[in-house]
């Protein structure tokens, strides 16, 4: 058995167990709250630490869309893969303040498209 296969079989990102809130899941990636630092992270579904540039841009865009729809903080994308260096993933970190602090969620009322301040006829 080749070492790459064993490594992927033991990879917790390949396993993709849903221990935390899952925000997005498609054929390319999944986005969830990081179990270690409680910020949103995108995980490429391929066991490889270095996606092609076009894939990387798409992963970052999907992470940005999730953050914009669910959180209020401005972010930067942290690609430092500290704990799991052999499987590409990136974290959405706060642009201002402590970067590992969980992002502030939008209120449910803010997520709705109905303006509750307008009177109904």
C-alpha positions as CSV (number, residue, x, y, z in Angstrom):
1,X,0.0,0.0,0.0
2,X,1.4,3.4,-0.9
3,X,2.1,5.9,2.0
4,X,-0.1,8.6,0.5
5,X,-3.1,6.3,0.6
6,X,-2.5,5.4,4.3
7,X,-2.1,9.1,5.1
8,X,-5.4,10.0,3.4
9,X,-7.1,7.1,5.2
10,X,-6.0,8.5,8.5
11,X,-6.8,12.2,7.7
12,X,-9.5,13.7,9.8
13,X,-10.3,16.2,7.1
14,X,-10.8,13.4,4.6
15,X,-13.0,11.7,7.1
16,X,-15.1,14.9,7.2
17,X,-16.9,14.0,10.4
18,X,-19.4,16.7,11.3
19,X,-18.3,17.6,14.8
20,X,-19.2,21.3,14.4
21,X,-21.7,23.4,12.5
22,X,-21.5,22.7,8.8
23,X,-22.2,25.8,6.7
24,X,-21.7,24.4,3.2
25,X,-21.0,21.1,1.4
26,X,-20.6,20.4,-2.3
27,X,-18.5,18.3,-4.7
28,X,-15.5,20.6,-4.3
29,X,-15.4,21.5,-0.6
30,X,-17.1,21.7,2.8
31,X,-17.1,24.7,5.1
32,X,-17.6,24.3,8.9
33,X,-16.7,25.8,12.2
34,X,-13.1,24.7,13.0
35,X,-13.1,22.3,15.9
36,X,-9.8,23.8,17.2
37,X,-10.3,27.6,16.8
38,X,-14.1,28.1,16.3
39,X,-13.8,30.1,13.1
40,X,-15.2,29.1,9.7
41,X,-12.8,27.1,7.6
42,X,-13.0,25.7,4.0
43,X,-11.7,22.2,3.3
44,X,-10.9,21.0,-0.2
45,X,-12.2,17.5,-0.7
46,X,-9.0,16.3,-2.2
47,X,-6.2,15.0,0.0
48,X,-3.5,17.4,-1.2
49,X,-2.0,20.4,0.5
50,X,-1.6,22.5,-2.7
51,X,-4.7,23.1,-4.9
52,X,-4.3,24.7,-8.3
53,X,-4.7,28.5,-8.3
54,X,-8.2,28.4,-9.9
55,X,-9.4,25.9,-7.2
56,X,-7.8,27.9,-4.4
57,X,-9.6,31.1,-5.7
58,X,-12.9,29.2,-5.8
59,X,-12.4,27.8,-2.3
60,X,-11.7,31.3,-0.9
61,X,-14.7,32.7,-2.7
62,X,-17.0,30.1,-1.2
63,X,-15.6,30.7,2.2
64,X,-16.1,34.5,1.7
65,X,-19.7,33.9,0.6
66,X,-20.5,31.9,3.7
67,X,-18.8,34.5,6.0
68,X,-20.7,37.4,4.3
69,X,-24.0,35.6,4.6
70,X,-23.7,34.5,8.3
71,X,-21.2,36.8,10.0
72,X,-20.6,40.5,10.4
73,X,-16.8,40.6,10.7
74,X,-14.3,41.6,8.0
75,X,-12.0,38.7,7.5
76,X,-8.7,37.6,6.0
77,X,-8.1,34.1,4.8
78,X,-5.4,32.3,6.7
79,X,-3.8,29.4,4.7
80,X,-1.4,28.4,7.4
81,X,-2.1,24.7,7.9
82,X,-0.8,24.2,11.4
83,X,-2.3,21.0,12.8
84,X,-3.1,19.2,9.5
85,X,-0.4,20.2,7.0
86,X,-1.1,17.6,4.4
87,X,-4.7,18.5,3.5
88,X,-5.6,21.9,2.1
89,X,-7.8,24.0,4.4
90,X,-8.0,27.7,5.1
91,X,-9.6,29.7,8.0
92,X,-11.6,32.9,8.0
93,X,-9.9,35.1,10.6
94,X,-11.1,38.4,12.0
95,X,-9.4,41.3,10.2
96,X,-9.6,43.4,13.4
97,X,-9.1,42.2,17.0
98,X,-7.9,38.8,18.1
99,X,-7.9,36.5,15.0
100,X,-8.9,33.3,16.7
101,X,-11.9,34.8,18.4
102,X,-15.1,33.4,16.9
103,X,-16.7,35.6,14.4
104,X,-19.8,37.6,15.3
105,X,-22.9,36.1,13.8
106,X,-25.6,38.1,12.0
107,X,-28.9,38.2,13.8
108,X,-31.7,36.1,12.3
109,X,-33.6,39.3,11.8
110,X,-30.8,40.7,9.7
111,X,-30.8,37.6,7.5
112,X,-34.4,38.1,6.4
113,X,-35.2,40.3,3.4
114,X,-38.3,41.7,4.9
115,X,-37.9,45.2,6.4
116,X,-39.9,45.0,9.6
117,X,-39.7,48.8,10.1
118,X,-42.1,49.5,7.2
119,X,-45.8,49.7,7.9
120,X,-48.1,47.2,6.1
121,X,-50.9,48.8,4.0
